């Protein structure tokens, strides 16, 4: 085999590998080219077309990854010229001088603003992962507290207003638990069959309803506003105030998933909307209530019963002592039971109580004797029925029903009854304000006090600046009057 442009140093051409120059045409399929490979002279010489296999292997080992052509000048200076030149001075040409004279690029032609922007950009690039995590965290907070739940219905077709995600969380029975509570508010009390309402009464109702709506919306509670003027069927039965019992029973049917029902009179005001019912009462019901009425007994009721025929639970001052058996929670003021703010739980015992409490015998035979109507009826049941006491608990009045100084104030301030700003009481009840007191004045004062106590930091800052400007204006006026 002969190649005209073969790189082989052998005379006549040929590849460095003997397998490529071996003549296989004269070989049969059963013969082997081993002899051709081994046709090497012992004195180191080579035949005309054969190459020593050892010589080719040695040359291949020297080449490694480089081209087959090598320079013969591979001594020490040639191999180490580049390494020696590293320490020598370098003479730049025109192109290199131009590149070295260029400075680093900065925004805005290297001004101070540009350098600051460049520095901030480098910081963002360096801490981009942390910034992304922080932005994702704040975005989740915004979505949880600001955005609305997705719905395909327009606003006018929705049964309830769309709530933010945190309200939906608080309302869910398995999460916040707000769906387990129903607030029942008596409205339009003066617009029934007995009286007509004036501007002040309408203003009181407007503020009270707005206050309860805001509180129920914040915590995901159900709010039932009862229009008392629709209860005209009670007029001939002397039950203008007794419909409270019937209303509670109707609400239990309307909200089948609710467990606790909180009745509030119209003259009440939630002073601390940041307090949830769970935190204020129900997370620790046993310690927030008491079963033995002797701890505070303004009615001087004999407790417990002394009848030996009763069961041990009825004879005990605390019933069975379990919080799970409490179905009625009521506060006491200076005159006894107060039903301006109380709780009822859904149970078989409660159904039985409401049936007996609503019995016509009570309101037909005792309506002239019982001044406080349904409240006196409940006191009568508690005094005479042992089964009522075993499921009734009392709560300190200032927990859910603080009084202003005008109520029960004959003997001065009572720390168990009257509202105290320093303690941030939960609810205030202007009970009896229609008898010689200014209901609208009390409602207005407590509303303004609640707004002041529950300001956010930004509102406090604005009010502080405004107060300082007012004080600065007052001083010159005093100087002018004194002069």
C-alpha positions in Angstrom: 0.0 0.0 0.0 1.4 3.4 -1.0 0.1 6.8 -0.1 1.3 10.0 -1.9 0.8 12.3 1.2 1.5 9.9 3.9 3.1 11.3 7.1 5.0 8.1 7.6 8.8 8.5 7.6 9.2 5.1 5.9 10.4 5.0 2.4 7.6 4.4 0.0 5.0 5.7 2.4 2.7 3.7 4.6 1.0 4.3 8.0 2.7 3.9 11.3 0.4 1.1 12.2 1.5 -2.2 10.6 -2.2 -3.4 10.5 -2.9 -0.7 7.9 -0.1 -1.7 5.5 -0.4 -5.4 5.7 -1.5 -7.0 2.4 -4.7 -8.9 3.2 -5.5 -9.7 -0.4 -3.3 -12.7 -0.5 -4.6 -14.1 2.8 -7.3 -16.6 3.1 -10.0 -16.3 5.7 -8.3 -18.9 7.9 -4.9 -17.4 7.9 -3.6 -14.9 10.5 -1.5 -11.8 9.9 0.6 -12.5 12.9 3.7 -13.3 10.9 3.5 -10.0 9.1 3.3 -8.3 12.5 6.3 -10.2 13.7 8.4 -9.7 10.6 11.0 -7.6 12.5 14.7 -8.1 12.2 16.6 -8.7 15.4 19.3 -6.1 14.7 16.7 -3.3 14.9 16.3 -2.8 11.2 12.9 -2.8 9.4 11.7 -4.2 6.2 10.6 -2.1 3.3 7.0 -1.5 4.4 7.0 -2.6 8.1 7.5 -0.4 11.1 8.8 -1.6 14.4 5.8 -1.9 16.7 7.8 -0.8 19.8 9.1 2.3 18.0 5.6 3.3 17.0 4.3 2.8 20.5 7.1 4.9 22.0 6.4 7.7 19.6 2.7 7.6 20.4 3.5 7.8 24.2 5.6 10.9 23.6 2.9 12.6 21.5 0.0 12.3 24.1 -2.7 14.8 23.0 -0.5 17.0 20.7 -0.3 16.8 16.9 1.9 14.2 15.4 4.3 16.9 14.2 6.8 18.0 16.9 9.7 20.3 16.9 13.0 18.8 17.5 14.0 21.8 19.7 12.5 20.5 22.9 15.3 21.2 25.3 15.2 23.0 28.7 15.0 26.6 27.4 12.2 25.8 25.0 10.1 24.0 27.7 10.6 26.7 30.3 10.5 29.9 28.3 6.9 30.8 29.3 7.5 30.1 32.9 10.7 32.3 33.0 8.9 35.1 31.1 6.3 35.5 33.8 8.6 37.6 36.0 10.0 39.8 33.2 8.7 43.4 32.6 5.9 43.6 30.1 5.8 46.2 27.3 2.3 47.0 26.2 1.4 47.8 22.7 -1.1 50.5 21.7 -4.1 48.2 22.0 -3.1 47.0 25.5 -2.4 50.6 26.6 -5.9 51.7 25.5 -7.6 48.8 27.4 -5.6 49.4 30.6 -6.5 53.1 30.6 -10.2 52.3 30.6 -11.8 52.7 34.1 -14.7 50.7 35.5 -18.1 51.6 34.3 -20.5 53.3 36.7 -24.1 54.5 36.1 -24.6 58.2 35.5 -21.0 58.7 34.4 -19.5 57.7 37.7 -21.4 60.3 39.8 -22.2 59.9 43.5 -25.7 58.7 42.7 -24.4 56.3 40.1 -21.9 54.8 42.6 -24.6 54.4 45.2 -26.8 52.7 42.7 -24.0 50.4 41.7 -23.3 49.6 45.3 -27.0 48.8 46.0 -27.1 46.7 42.8 -24.1 44.7 44.0 -25.7 44.2 47.4 -29.0 43.0 45.7 -27.1 40.5 43.6 -25.2 39.2 46.5 -28.2 38.8 48.8 -30.9 38.1 46.2 -31.9 34.8 47.8 -32.5 36.4 51.2 -34.4 39.3 49.6 -36.6 36.9 47.6 -37.5 35.0 50.8 -38.2 38.2 52.7 -40.4 39.6 49.9 -42.3 36.2 49.7 -42.9 36.4 53.5 -44.3 40.0 53.3 -46.4 39.0 50.2 -48.0 36.2 52.2 -48.9 38.5 55.0 -50.5 41.0 52.6 -52.5 38.2 51.0 -53.6 36.8 54.4 -54.8 40.2 55.8 -55.8 42.3 52.7 -57.0 40.2 49.8 -60.4 38.8 49.4 -61.6 35.3 48.9 -62.1 34.3 45.3 -65.7 34.1 44.1 -67.4 34.0 40.8 -70.5 35.8 42.0 -70.9 39.6 41.9 -71.2 41.5 45.1 -75.0 42.0 44.7 -75.5 38.3 44.4 -73.6 37.2 47.5 -75.5 36.2 50.6 -72.6 37.5 52.8 -69.8 40.0 52.2 -66.5 38.5 51.0 -64.1 38.3 54.0 -60.4 38.5 53.9 -58.4 35.3 54.4 -57.6 36.0 58.1 -61.4 36.5 58.7 -62.1 33.2 56.9 -59.5 31.5 59.1 -61.0 32.9 62.3 -64.5 32.0 61.2 -63.7 28.3 60.3 -64.9 25.9 63.0 -61.7 23.8 62.8 -59.3 26.8 62.8 -60.3 30.0 64.6 -63.6 28.7 65.8 -65.5 31.9 65.2 -68.4 30.0 63.6 -69.2 28.5 67.0 -70.3 31.8 68.4 -73.4 33.9 67.7 -73.9 37.5 69.0 -77.5 38.4 69.4 -78.1 42.2 69.5 -81.5 43.6 70.4 -82.3 46.6 68.1 -85.1 49.0 67.6 -86.2 48.6 71.2 -88.0 51.9 71.5 -89.8 51.5 68.2 -92.1 48.8 69.3 -95.7 49.1 70.5 -95.0 51.1 73.6 -92.9 54.1 72.5 -91.6 56.2 69.6 -87.9 56.8 69.0 -86.2 60.1 68.8 -82.9 61.3 67.2 -80.9 60.3 70.3 -82.3 56.8 70.4 -81.5 56.4 66.7 -78.0 57.6 67.3 -77.5 55.2 70.1 -78.7 52.3 68.0 -76.5 53.3 65.1 -73.3 53.4 67.2 -74.2 50.2 69.0 -74.9 48.2 65.9 -71.8 49.5 64.1 -69.7 48.5 67.1 -71.1 44.9 67.2 -70.7 44.5 63.4 -67.1 45.6 63.5 -66.3 43.2 66.4 -68.1 40.2 64.8 -66.4 40.8 61.5 -63.0 41.0 63.1 -63.2 37.6 64.8 -65.5 35.8 62.4 -68.5 35.6 64.7 -72.1 35.4 63.5 -74.2 38.5 64.3 -77.9 38.4 64.6 -79.6 41.8 64.9 -83.1 41.3 66.2 -85.7 43.9 65.4 -87.8 44.2 68.5 -90.5 46.2 66.8 -91.7 43.2 64.9 -92.7 41.5 68.1 -96.1 43.1 68.3 -97.8 39.8 69.1 -96.4 40.1 72.6 -98.2 43.4 73.4 -101.4 41.9 74.6 -99.5 39.3 76.6 -97.4 41.8 78.6 -94.2 40.3 77.1 -92.6 43.4 75.7 -89.3 42.3 77.2 -89.9 38.5 77.4 -89.2 38.0 73.7 -85.5 37.7 74.6 -86.1 34.0 75.4 -88.0 33.3 72.2 -85.3 35.1 70.2 -82.5 32.9 71.6 -84.5 29.8 70.7 -85.0 31.0 67.1 -81.3 31.7 66.7 -80.5 28.2 67.8 -82.6 26.9 64.9 -81.1 29.4 62.5 -77.4 28.6 63.4 -77.3 24.8 63.8 -73.5 24.7 63.9 -73.1 27.3 66.7 -72.4 26.3 70.3 -72.5 29.5 72.3 -75.0 32.4 72.0 -74.1 35.8 73.5 -77.0 38.1 74.2 -76.2 41.9 74.3 -78.6 44.7 75.1 -78.6 47.7 72.8 -77.0 50.0 75.4 -73.8 47.9 75.5 -70.5 48.8 73.9 -67.5 46.6 73.2 -64.6 48.7 74.5 -61.8 46.3 73.5 -62.3 44.8 70.1 -58.9 43.2 70.2 -60.2 40.7 72.9 -61.7 37.6 71.4 -64.4 35.6 73.3 -62.0 32.6 73.4 -59.3 34.6 75.1 -61.6 36.5 77.4 -63.8 33.6 78.6 -63.8 30.2 76.9 -60.1 29.2 76.6 -60.1 28.7 80.4 -63.8 28.5 81.3 -63.2 26.8 84.7 -61.0 29.7 86.0 -63.0 32.5 84.4 -66.3 31.4 86.1 -67.5 30.3 89.5 -70.3 27.8 90.4 -70.8 28.7 94.1 -73.0 31.8 94.3 -71.9 32.4 97.9 -68.7 34.0 96.5 -70.9 37.0 95.5 -74.5 36.7 96.6 -76.4 40.0 96.5 -79.8 38.2 96.5 -78.8 36.2 99.6 -79.9 32.9 98.1 -79.4 29.9 100.3 -77.0 27.6 98.5 -76.8 24.6 98.2 -80.0 22.9 98.9 -80.4 21.0 102.2 -82.9 18.4 101.0 -81.4 15.0 101.6 -83.6 13.5 98.8 -81.6 15.3 96.1 -78.7 13.7 94.2 -75.0 14.5 95.2 -74.6 16.9 92.2 -77.6 19.0 93.3 -76.4 19.1 96.9 -72.9 20.2 95.9 -72.2 24.0 95.9 -70.2 23.6 92.6 -72.3 20.9 90.9 -70.1 18.3 89.3 -67.2 20.8 89.1 -66.7 20.2 85.4 -66.6 23.0 82.8 -68.3 20.8 80.3 -71.5 20.9 82.3 -71.8 24.7 82.2 -74.7 25.7 79.9 -75.6 29.2 81.3 -73.1 32.0 82.2 -74.5 35.1 83.8 -73.0 38.1 85.6 -74.4 39.6 88.8 -74.6 43.3 89.6 -75.6 45.0 92.9 -79.2 43.9 92.5 -78.8 40.3 91.4 -78.7 38.6 88.0 -78.1 40.9 85.0 -79.1 39.7 81.6 -77.7 42.6 79.6 -74.8 40.4 78.6 -74.9 36.6 79.2 -74.0 33.4 77.4 -76.2 30.3 76.7 -74.8 27.0 75.2 -76.8 24.7 72.9 -77.8 21.6 74.9 -80.8 19.5 75.9 -80.7 21.2 79.3 -80.9 24.6 77.5 -83.9 23.5 75.5 -85.7 22.5 78.7 -84.8 25.8 80.4 -86.0 28.0 77.5 -89.3 26.1 77.4 -89.9 26.6 81.1 -88.6 30.2 81.0 -91.1 31.0 78.3 -94.0 29.4 80.0 -97.2 31.6 79.9 -97.8 31.0 83.7 -94.8 33.2 84.5 -95.6 36.3 82.4 -99.4 36.1 83.0 -99.4 35.7 86.8 -96.2 37.5 87.7 -95.9 40.3 85.2 -97.0 42.9 87.8 -94.8 41.5 90.6 -91.7 40.9 88.6 -90.3 44.3 87.7 -87.4 43.0 85.6 -89.6 40.5 83.9 -87.5 37.7 82.3 -84.6 38.5 84.6 -86.8 38.0 87.7 -88.2 34.9 86.2 -84.8 33.3 85.9 -83.9 34.2 89.4 -87.1 32.5 90.6 -86.2 29.4 88.7 -82.7 29.4 90.1 -84.0 29.7 93.7 -86.6 27.0 93.5 -85.3 24.4 90.9 -82.3 22.3 91.9 -81.6 21.2 88.3 -81.1 24.8 87.2 -78.2 25.3 89.6 -76.2 22.3 88.5 -75.7 23.8 85.0 -75.4 27.5 85.8 -72.2 29.4 86.3 -71.5 33.0 87.2 -68.8 35.2 85.8 -67.3 38.4 87.3 -69.3 41.3 86.0 -66.3 43.3 84.7 -65.4 40.4 82.5 -68.3 40.9 80.1 -70.6 43.6 81.6 -69.0 46.5 83.3 -71.2 49.4 84.5 -70.5 53.1 84.4 -70.5 55.0 87.6 -74.2 56.0 87.1 -75.4 52.4 87.5 -75.2 50.8 91.0 -73.4 53.9 92.2 -75.4 54.6 95.3 -72.5 53.4 97.5 -69.7 54.8 95.4 -67.3 53.0 93.1 -67.4 49.2 93.4 -64.3 47.5 91.9 -66.4 44.4 91.1 -68.9 46.3 89.0 -67.8 49.6 87.6 -65.7 50.1 84.5 -62.0 51.0 85.0 -60.0 52.4 82.2 -56.7 51.3 83.6 -57.8 47.6 83.5 -59.1 47.9 79.9 -62.4 46.3 80.6 -64.0 44.3 77.7 -67.6 45.5 77.6 -69.5 48.4 79.2 -73.3 48.3 79.7 -75.1 51.6 80.3 -77.8 49.8 82.2 -80.7 51.9 83.5 -79.5 55.0 81.6 -83.1 55.7 80.5 -84.0 56.3 84.1 -82.7 59.8 84.8 -79.4 59.5 82.9 -78.1 60.6 79.5 -77.9 57.4 77.4 -76.5 59.2 74.4 -73.9 61.1 76.4 -72.6 57.9 78.1 -72.5 56.1 74.7 -70.6 58.9 73.1 -68.1 59.2 75.9 -67.3 55.5 75.9 -67.1 55.4 72.1 -64.5 58.1 72.1 -62.6 56.5 74.9 -62.5 53.2 73.1 -61.2 54.9 69.9 -58.5 56.6 71.9 -57.4 53.4 73.7 -57.3 51.3 70.5 -55.4 53.7 68.3 -52.6 52.3 66.1 -49.1 53.8 66.3 -49.7 56.1 63.3 -52.9 57.5 64.8 -51.1 58.1 68.1 -48.3 60.0 66.3 -50.8 62.2 64.5 -52.8 62.9 67.6 -49.6 63.7 69.5 -48.5 66.3 66.9 -52.0 67.8 66.9 -52.1 68.1 70.7 -48.7 69.9 70.7 -49.9 72.4 68.1 -53.0 73.0 70.1 -51.0 73.6 73.3 -48.7 76.0 71.4 -51.8 78.0 70.3 -53.3 78.1 73.8 -50.2 79.6 75.5 -50.2 82.9 73.5 -53.9 83.3 74.1 -53.3 83.0 77.9 -50.5 85.6 77.8 -52.8 88.0 75.9 -55.6 87.6 78.5 -53.2 88.0 81.4 -51.7 91.2 79.9 
